[in-house]
Amino acid sequence: MDLPVDEWKSYLFQKWTLLPKSVQVTISKAKTLSDIFLHSSSLLQPEDEIFLKRLSRDYLVEKDPNAPLFYREKGNNKFQEKDYTGAAVLYSKGISHSKPNTEDISLCYANRSAALFHLGQYEMCLEDIIRAQTHGYPERLQPKMNLRKAECLVTLGKLQEASQTVSDLESDFAAKQTLAASSFQILQKNLHRLKKKVQEKESLPETFPPSLAKAFEDMDLKEENEQISSASPSVSLCIDPLKGRCLIATKDILPGELLVKEDAFVSVLIPGEMPHHSLENKWDTRIAIGDLYCHRCLKHTLATVPCDGCSYAKYCSQECMQQAWEFYHSVECPLGALLLTLGVFCHVALRLTLLTRFEDVGKVTSKLHDEISNFPKNKNLVKMFNYDQEENDKVVKTPIPGCNISGKYENNYNAVFNLLPHTENHSPEHKFLCALSVSALCKELKAASSRVLATGLNSSKLKATVTPELCADLNIWGVAMLRHMLQLQCNAQAITTLQHTGSKESIIANSRQVRLATGIFPVVSLLNHSCSPNTSMSFTSTVATIRAAQRIRKGQEILHCYGPHQNRMGVAERQQKLRSQYFFDCSCPACHTEELRTAAGPRWEAFCCNSCRAIMQGDDVLSCGNRFCIESVSRDHLVSRLQDLQQQVGMAQKLLRSGKLEKAIQQLLRCQQDAESFLSIEHTMVGEIEDDLAQAYAALGDWQKSAAHLQKSLRVVEARHGPSSVEMGHELFKLAQVLFNGFAVPEALNTIQKAEKILLVHCGPLSDEIQELQKMRSFLLDLPPIPAGPLG
């Protein structure tokens, strides 16, 4: 995903092993990125490029004229099954394969508008109706779609527009009379009903929606930090001789305080499952991340607008599509399959370099002068990555890398460029892989540019694809892209979103964090790692928000977790992960404390004694931790039991998803009994079983039993993730839903308060869960007093 596909990696690693030892040594000992790039790229042979092109051809990113009909028919099937979300996605796939101003694209837009109407997405429905009409929707089908338009306008309270649409429809019916008698009667009946609906709405007094409850705090930074863009004045940028750059608290900071709110300098959507020639059916009907999110701003949408040139890139609006084309997609569009083959890091590196065309990158730093000194000087290109000599004489180098002349650290290419590539820490094979991948991309860029120039056309869209800077000397771009590829291993940030899981009918909202995109955030990259961080990060589209997760004293460092968290991994696993990916050994308090501890391991992975319930300890043979108990058992035996239990729980979950609730409960209760005989009460599997039982009882409306099982699940979540963790907040949110539905008012209000306190810190006041908690509390507080009693 991040790196190239396995076939290309294997191919280049094999090529590396076959190189003469002297060549390997030359690349391994190269001191600069330019040397690495020059030596490696000179080894790229035509047969290598042919192999890469063959791999790229497996990805279907071009428009297929036969696909729109296929997707429209599949969408119609989903529509008839009342799966309107599935139908909308399939219609979108048809749209992405359609050419502009064709009947195919107009029919897909019109059908998608119907699906959106049934989903209550009336604004998006209206937009799709306009798109269908713009692309030449057939005249014979217009009346039915215009009735839908009028319905949307009425529902949205746009009565004047609705009246005009109804009036136009009446005139159209009277003038044409071209429909079949039965169809005409149905439309006339619907029109009469709609006209009456408009009149009733117009007679009602004007009302205004109730104002939203005040947010607990401003989502934007209240004051701008004069030293660091996108950061609160509560932090300052310092440099430490051991850690390098770091953020330090300038005052005492309270939990939930907003510290950083930064838009990604560049982000690339994770492709997910892509249509592939190896698939039995090349027209894939599965829903991928790329079908649901804008490829530029990452906004969730069911009404994507496609690129005119490829079937892969999709956007939330015409505006996003145009901006993407202007800044980078005009170059990326013909290279879509190659970029999918070379991986997300290569794609991010290209996009970063493309964006230099829109910044004064000539004033980045004098560092790259050393990197490009081996290349023949090209005035236009060298100035992109180096100070003009006239200005360089006036510049005093800033003490902290990435800051501008005034000492301010900003979200710009200068800051990105100064992120460390850790060239000396990457293996020679990895540098060879990155350098040849970038070299192959540069050659394809040059070939694509030559093809466009050879046409002799003066189209502004074609001109956007090729700029003088892009064509003049791609070696310099290659060095820049290689630098970025190496930077990304330590500085790329996974942009995540909360994805709801389980069936649509489920009363308890289950959710999990999923990776949506890879982004680069210059300010966020200043934060150093801790396995027990004092901050929490969340995302809204491409914007990263960092809040204090606990009280931070003045002078303390602001710390973020790079992934290996003490509540998710043991110390040995964390150290191995940090050493291999980030090139350092962690010495945070969590690691130090855990290394001194002699316990049997994390409580959420512990086995317990079947006789006395004490924790089992040891390596290959486990002995009871109770010195008065003589029980012992082999680890392999317990691991085998755990695997069997996981299989049984999986079967119960299938029953749960298929609505066979009673059978699911019976199976889960057997699993619960089995788990109690050999697993710690805080074991992850115990929590999973309790959570599934809570789901099943909630579906049956047995709120009391559901709440009881969620309480047990909470104990496991707290043991693993901590009492103030975002995971604890999500679990309390589920318990609040159950108590709310069971009208256990005091208990529900208490749980809502606990969940809100945690989620405000991690997610902020505008998150969906906070908004839902506030609605539940308002509803419960408005209820008349209810005598205390058990949940029904």
N, C-alpha and C positions, 0 to 999 in steps of 0.2 A: 504493500500500500504506500508506505513512505518512500521506500527504495524501489528500483526497477523490478519488473516481474522476475520470478525465479529462473525462467529459461535464459534471460539475458544475463542475470547474475552468474549463473552456472557457466554460461558460455565465456564470459570475461574472466572469471576465476580460472577456468581451464586455460585460457589464453595466457594468463599471468604465469601459471606454472610452467608453461612451455617456453617462456622467454629465456634468453640466455642469462646466466647469473649476473653478468656484468651490467645488463640493462636493468634487471631488478634492483641491483645495488645503486645504480645511478638514480632511479626514481625514489628509492627508499631514503637516500641521503640528500635528496634535493631540499634546499633550505627555503625556497620561496614557492609560492603558489604558481608563479609564472613558469618556473622550471618544471614543476610537476606537470602542469598543463602542456607545456611544449613537448616534453619527452613522451608523455602518454599519448597525446593526440597524434603525434607523428606515427604511432603504431596502429592507428585505425585504418584498416584495409577495406577495399571495396566489398570483399566477401562478408566482412563484419556488418557493413551497412545493409547489404542484401538480407542477411539473417535478421537484423533488427526490423527492416521493413516487412518481412514476412510475419514476424510476431505482431507488428502493429496492425497488419491487415485483419487480424482476428477480431479487432474491436470495431463494432458497427456504429459509426458516428455520422455517416453521411445520410442525407434524406433518401428514403426509399419510396418511390411513387406508388408502390403496391401496399405499403403499410397502413395508410390512413383508413382504407376500407376495412382491413382486418381489425384494427383497433376500435373502429366505430361499431362494428358488429359485436365484438367482445364487450364493449362498453354498454351496448344495448341489452345484452344478456344480464349484466350486473344491474342495470337499471330496472329490468323486469323483476329481478330478485329483491329489489328495494335496497340494494347495496349501493347507495348513491355516492359514497366516498370512492369506492372501487371503480364505479362508472366514470366519475370525474377524472380520476388518474388515467384511465385507459383512453378517454377522449383527449386528454392532454398529450399522451403519447402519439395519438393520431395527428394532433396539431403540430407536434414537433417534426413530423415527417412530411408535412404538407408544405407546398410552395405558396407564397403570398398570392392573394387575389385569384384563388381557385375555388371551385365548388367544394373540393375536399376540405379545405380549411374552414370554410364558412359553415359547412354541415357539422364539423366537429365542435366548433365554437357554440353553435346553436344547441347541440345536444348537451354540451357541458353546462350551458346556462340552465337547462332543465334540471340537471343533477344538483347544481348549486341552489336552485330555487327550493328543491325539496330538503336541502340541508339548512335552509334558512339564511343562506349567504346572499341576501338580496342585492347589496351593492355590487358584489362580484358578478352576480347574475346579469345585472344591467350592463356592466362593462362588457361581458361576453356577447350580449345581444348587439351592442354597438359594433363590436369586432366582427361578428357574423355579417352584419349589414355592410360594413366597410369592405369586406372581402367578397362581396357579391352573392349574398344569400339568395337562393331562388325566390322569385316573386310569388310563385304559387304557394310557398310555405310561410310567407310573411304574416298572415293573419293570426295563426296560432302563436307565433313567437311574440307578436305585439300584444296579444292578450296576456301573455306571461309578463311582459314589460309593464303593462298597466297594473297587474296584481302586485308587482314589486313596488311600484310607485305609491300605490294605496297603502301598502304595509309600512312603507317608510315615511308616510305622512306627506308625501309630495303630491298633494291633491290637485293642484293646478295643472301639473304635467300629466297626472293620471286622467283628468277630465279631457285634456287635449288629445291624449292617445285614444281614449274611448270615442271621442268625437270623430277622429280620423278613421277609426275602424268602422264606425257606422257609415261614414261617407264612402269608404272603400267597398263595404258590402253592397250598398245601394247601387254603386256605379258598375261593379264588375259582375256579380252573380255568376262567377265562373266555377264555384265549388260544387261538388256533388251534393244532392239534396240532403242526405243524412249528415254529411260533414257540416253543411251550412246551418242546419238546425241546431247541431251541438254548439257551434261557435256562437250562433245567435242567442242561445240559452245562456251560455257563459257570459256573453257580453251584457245581457240584461241583468244578470246577477251582479256583475262587476259595477255596472252603472248605478245600481241601487246601493251598493256598498260605498261608492264614492259620495253619493248624496247623503247617506247616513253619517259618514265621517265629517262632511262639510257642515252638518247641522250641530255637531258637538262643539262645546266651548273649547277654546284653545288651552291646552295644558302644556306644562313643561316638565321634563323628567326631573326627578329629585336629584339634588346635587350629590356628587360622590362624597363619601366620607373623606375627611382630610387625611392625607398621607401622614404617617408618623414622622417622616423627615423628608427633606428635599432629596430627590434622586440625583440631582446635579451637584457638583462640587460648589459649596457656598462661596468660597474664595479661591482665587487662582494662586497657585504656588509660583513665586517669581523665579525659582530656580529650576523647577521641573514641570513641564506641561502635563496636563491630565492627572495631576496629583494634588492632594490636599496640602495646605500650609502646615499640617501637623507632621509632615515628614521632610527630611532634608537628605541630599545626596552627599555621601562621603566616600572616601577611598581608604581601604584597609590594606596594609602591606601583605597580609596573608590571604584575605578573602577577595580583594579587589574592590570594585564598586559595591555599595550597599546603601539601603535606605534606613535612616535612624529617626526615631520619634523625637520631635522637638518639644512635645508636651505630653502630659498624661492623656492617654486615649482610652475611651470607653468602648465596651463591646458594641458592635453594630455600626461604629463610626465609619463613614466612607473615606477611604484612603486614596484609592486610585480608580479612575473611570476613564478607560482608554479604548479608542477604536483601533482595530487592527490596522497596521500600516499596509499589510497585504494578507489576504486569506484565500484559501482554495478549498472548495467543497470536496469532501471525501466522496469518491465516485460511487461507492457501494457496488452492488451487483450490476455489471454492465452487459448489454447484449453482446454475445460472443458467437463466432462462427462454429465453435465446438458444441454449442447448445443444439438440442434436437430441433427446436423451433427458434429461428433467428429473431423473431419478433417476440421479445420477452414480455410477459404479462405481469411479472412480479413488481411489487412496489419497492423502489429504491429511494435512498435519501435524496438523490438528484431529481426525483419526481415531485418532491414535496417542499423543497426549499429553493429560494432564489440563489442563483449561482454567483451573484454579486454581493447582496446585502445579507444573505442567509435568512431572510424573513420566511416564515412558514406560509405556504399558500397552496390552495388546490386549483388556482387559476393561473397557471404559468403562461408566460409569453415566450415563444421560442426565438432563437437566433434564426435569421433568414438563411444562413449559409450552412448550418449543421443541425443534426437532430439531438445533439448532446446538451448544449448550453441552453438553460431555461431561466427565466427571470420573473420577478413578481409584477413588473410593469414595463411599459414602453420606455420610461425614463431610465430605469436600471439597465435595460438592454442597450440603450444608446450610450450611456456612460461607460459600460463595460467595453463596448466596441471602440470607443474613442481612446480609452486608456490602455487596453491590452488585448481584447478579444479579436480585433482585426488581424493581429499577428497570430494569435493562438488558434483561430478558427480552422485553418487548413491543416493544423498540426495536432488536432484533437486525439487521434488514435496513437500517435507517437508519444504524446504527453502521458496518456493513460498507461502506455507500456513502460515509460521511464520513471513513473512514480510521482507522488505528490511533492516530494522535496525538490525534484528537478523542475516541476511546474511552478512551485513557489519561487525558486531561484530565477526562472525566466521572468516571471511577473514582476519581481523586485527590480530586475534590471531594466525591464521595459518602462517602469514608472520613472526611471531616471530621466526620461525624455521630458518630464513635466516638472522637474525640480532643477535648481541651479546646483547640480551635483559637481560642477567644477570646483566648488568651494567645500568639498567634503573633508579631505585631509591630505597631507603630503605622503601618507603611508603608501598609497597605491603607486606612487611614482617609482618606488623600489620594485614593485611587482611587475610594472609594465616597461621597465627600463630596457629589457631585452628585445622589445618589439620595435620595429621601425616607427619613428614618430609620425603620427597623423594628428595634425594640430586640432582638428575638430573633435577627435575622440579623446585624446589625452586630456584635454581640458575638462572633459566630463568628470574625470576622477581625480583631478589634481588642481591645486590653486593656480590661478594665473600668476606668472612670476612677478608681475608688477605689484599685485596685491599681496603675494606671499612675503615680500620684503617688509610689509607693514604689519604682518600678523605675529602676535605673540602666542605661542602654543598654549592651549588651555591645560590646566593640571589634570582634569578628569576627562578621559577619552569619551567622545560622543557629544560633548558640549560645544556650543558655538563660540564665536569670538567673545561674546559677552558673558560666557560661562553658563548659559542656559541649556538644559538638556530637553530636547523636543522630540515629538513623534515625527521623525523625518528620516530621509535616507542616510544622512550623516550618522545618526544614532544607530541605525541598522548596520551600516558598514562597520562601525566600531565594536560590534558584538564579536566576541572571540571565536575564531574558527577552530581553535585547538589543533592546528595542522600537525604539530609534533606528536599528538596523542593518537591520532587515527592510524589504523594499520595501513601498510603500503598497499595491500590488496583493496582496501576500501577506497583509498585515494585514487587508485588506478580505475576502479569501477566508476567513481564519480566523474573523473576527468574524461574518460572515454564516452560516458553517457552525455556529458555536456558537449564534448567535441562533435558527437553525432548529431546532437540537436542544432549546434551552430551550422553544421554543413547543410542540414535540412532548411534552416532559416535562410541561408544564402541561396539555396536552390529555389525555394519558394519566392524569394525576392526577385531572382532572375526571371522566373516564369512570369511574374506580374509585369516586370519591366519590358519583357520581350513582347507583350501584347501591344505595347505602344498606346494603351488607353489612358485617358486623363481623368477617369472617374475619381471623385474625391474619396470614395470608399476604398478604391484600390491604392490611392496615394497614402491613405492612412496605414496600409499594411507595410509599406516600405518607407523608411525615413533615411536621410543621408547618414545619420548616426548609426542606424542599424546595419547598413550595408558596407560601410567604409572598411572596417577591420574587425571582423567578428572574433578574432583572437582576444582582443581586449575585453569584449563581452564575455568570452569564455572564461577568462580569469575571474571576472566578477561573479559569474554564475557558480564557478567552482568554489569560490570563497563562501557564497551563500549556502551551497549544498552542505559544506562542512560545518557552517555555523548552525544549521538547523537541527543537527542531532542534539545539541545542548540548549538551543534557544527557541525551537518551535514550540508553540503552545497548542494543545488539543482544545478546540472550541467545542463545548458540549452543550447538550440541551436535555431537558427532562422529558423523557418519552413515556407516555402512559401505556401500561401493559395490561393484559387480561382482556376479557370480553367487554363489549360495549354495554352489556346489561349489568355488569358488576357494579354493586352499590359502593363498595370500597374502592377508592382510586389507588391502584398500584402503579408505581412509576420507577424508572431507573435512568441513570445518566448514560447517554450514548454520545459517542464522538460524532460531531457534525462536520467539522472542517479542521484544517491546520492553518494557524495564523502566526504572524510575528508581531509582537507587541514590544517596542523598545523600552518603554517604562516598566512594564511588568517584568521584563528580563533583568532588571536591576535587582530584583528580590533574590536573596540567597535562600538555600533550602534548609528546612528542618523537618525531621520525621514527625514532630509534634508542633505544627506551625501555630503562630498566633493570629493568622488571618484566614479568611475564607473567600473563595473566588466563585463568581457566577457569571453567566453570559446572557446578554440579550442581543440576538442577532450577532453582529461582529464586535460588539462592545463588551469588554471585560470589566467587571466591577470587583474591587477588592475591599473587603470590610474587616475591621478588627473582630476576631472571633473571641477575644478575651481582653481583659484590661492590659494595656501596654504602658509601662512606665516611661517617663521621659528619659531619653538616652538609650533605650532598648532598641535592638535591631528589629525591623519589620521582616518577618520570615514567611515563606510560602513553601508548600510541599510540592516537590517535582513529580510526585507519583507514589514513591515508596513510603507509605504512611505507617506509623507504628500500630495502628488499629487494623491494618490490612495485611501486613507482612511481618514475619519474624526478623530479628536484627540481621541474621546471616543473609537472608534473601534480599533485604534492603541494601546491605552493603555491596553485595554482588551486582545488583541492578545499578546502583549509583556509580560504582567503579567502572562498569562496562559501558554505560551510556554517557555519564557526565564526568568521568575521569577524576573522581575524588573519593576519599574515605570520609564518611560522615562522623563527626564527633559531637553531634547535638546531644543535649541531656537525655533524650529518650534512648539513644543508642548506648550511651555510657551506662545508664541505669540498667538497661536490659542485659548488657554484657556481664554485669556484676551479679545478676540474678541467677539462681540455680534451679528455678522452677522447671516444671516438665514441658514448658512451652506455652503458647497462647491458650487462654482459657477456652476460646471459641473453636479450638482444634483438639481439646483434651479428651482422653478416655477416662472413664471412672470405674471404680471397683464394683463388681457385681454384688459383693457381699456387704460392704459398708459405705459405698458411694464416695469414698475418698478418691482423689485424683491419682491416676496411675503414672509412674515415673520410670524412666530408663530409656535404653536405645532399642536393641533387637528384642530383648525380653523386658516387659514392663512389670514392675512390682508396685503393690499398693503403697501409697504415701503415708498411710496410717501405720505407725510402727507396731501397733498391736495386732495388725492383720497380716496374714502370710500369703495372701492371694498373689499369683503371678500369671502372666499370659504372654504369648508371643505377639509382637507388634503386627506381624503379617496376618495373624488370625483376626485381630481387631480391624485392620484395614480392609480385609475381605468382607467382614460383617458390615462395615460402613458402606462399601460398594454395593452390596446386596440391598441395604436399606435405601440408598440413593435410587436404585432401580425401582424399588417398590413405591417410593414417593413420586417418582416420575410417572408411574402408571396411575397413581391417584390424581395427579395434576391433569392428566389427559381426561380422566372421568369428569373432573371439575370443569374443564374447558368445554366438554361436550354436553354439560348440563345434567349429568347423572349424579346429582348431589348426594343422595342417600348412599349410593355405592362408594362415592368418593370419601364420605365421612367414615364409613366402616373401614375402608382401606387405610385412611390416615390415622384412625384410632389404633389400629394394629401396629402401624409404624411408630406411633407415639409410645406404645407399650414396649416395643423392641428397643427404641432409642434410649428409654429410661434405664435399661438394663446394662448399658455399657458406655453411654456418652455423658459428658458433663452437662449439667442443666443449662449451661451457657454456651453449649456447642452450636455452631451455625446451623447444622441440620435440625436440631431441636427447634430453633427459632423458625426455620422454614416450614416445618410441620405445623407449628402453632399458627403461623400466619395463614397457611392454606385452610386450616380448620376454621379460622375466623372468617375467611372468605366464603366458605361453604355455608356456615350457619347464618351469615348475613344474607346470602342469597335466599335462604329459607325464611328470613324474617325473624330468626331467633336471635335478637340483639343481645340478650343477656349472655348467652354462651359465646357469641362472637366476641363480645367485649372481654370475657374471661380469658379467651385464648390470645387475644391481642395483648393483654397485660403480661402474659408469659413471654410472648414474642418481644415485647419492650425490654424485658430483663436481658434477653440475649443481645439485642441491639445496643443497649447501654453498656454491656460488658465488652463488646467488641469495638464500638465506635465512640463511646463516651457519652455522658449525660447531656452535653451541650452540642453534640454533633448534628450535622444536617440530616444524617440518617435517622437520628432520634426524632428530629422535627417531622420528617416524613411519616414515621410510624405513629407519632402522636396525632398527626393530622388524620390518619386512618381511624384511630380510636375515637377522635372527635366526631367523625362522620357516623360511626356506629352508635355512639351515645346520643347524638343528635336525632338519628332516625328512631332510636328507642325512647325518645322524650325523657331521657334521664337528665333533666335540666341542670341541677347543680353540678353533677359530674361532668356533663358536656361543657359547661361554662369554664370549669376548672381546667379541663384538658385543652380547650381552645386557647386559654390564656398561656398555658405551658408551651403549646405548639407555636403560638404566635411569637412568644418571646425568643424562641430558638430560630425560627425561620426568618424573622426580621433581621437577625444578625447575619445570616448566611445568604438570604435571597433578596432582601429589601422589601419595602412596603407595597410595591406594585406587582409582585409575583402572583401568579394565579392562585396558589395555595393561601397566601395571606388574604387576598380578596375574598376567597370562599369562606375562610374562617370568620372574617368580619361580617359577611352576610349571615352565617349561621348564628353568630352571637346576637346580631340585631333582631333576628327572627325570634330567638329564645327569650330575649329581654322584653319583647313586645307581647309575649304570651301571658294570659291571666295565670295567677298562682295555681300550681298543680300540686296536689298532695303527694308527698314523697312515697315512693313505692318501687318495686322491682321493675326492671326492664321487661316490656311485653314482647 
